[in-house]
Amino acid sequence: AQRVTQPEKLLSVFKGAPVELKCNYSYSGSPELFWYVQYSRQRLQLLLRHISRESIKGFTADLNKGETSFHLKKPFAQEEDSAMYYCALSGLDSNYQLIWGAGTKLIIKP
Amino acid sequence: NAGVTQTPKFQVLKTGQSMTLQCAQDMNHNSMYWYRQDPGMGLRLIYYSASEGTTDKGEVPNGYNVSRLNKREFSLRLESAAPSQTSVYFCASSEVGTASYEQYFGPGTRLTVT
């Protein structure tokens, strides 16, 4: 069954520290992976997708097919990174619609 | 541009009542979606409309109906609300109906069914 797991409901780190938000997935084929973010009082929005191999706001995510993971990383956290982060996948089995993780709330302490 | 708008923002219903959640987008997108979000869970797709004139069931369609009124508007109807439908509902749109295209979200509707 296709599934996205974000094992941490809450992650709290100090400003300037590295951040890693974990995302593990279960999917039999080759999925596309995404990170969406919701800042306080803002709407849910796309942060990055693995197929673009981009870095947005200093965040990167590498698809590890062997470990079926797509962890989101940033070397130096900033206070404005505090938000809810959602990992999602899509593929043929989901009719190319998004399957979402439960989300991780990231708090950056000053 | 307002993007994706949803009405109402909040709603309380009694079991058995009906209501329609409205969604509109001004980005000329072809595809629109309705999700629900429950505590401790990710968003789950209720229905989507890949293009005007088409609708398809998502992961959790039971108890809901949708109407793609025109290219701009996509409504979600609860015919007989149940407490299990207490949730936050999000509408979204995208240029094309696959996840490869960024989805743009509305602000959400918080629905409580007592």
Interface residues (C-beta under 8 A of the other chain):
Chain A: V4 K9 E32 F34 R43 L44 Q45 L46 R49 I51 Y86 A88 S90 S94 N95 Y96 Q97 L98 I99 W100 G101 A102 G103
Chain B: G3 V4 Y33 G40 M41 G42 L43 R44 L45 Y48 D56 G58 E59 F90 A92 G97 T98 A99 S100 E102 Q103 Y104 F105 G106 P107
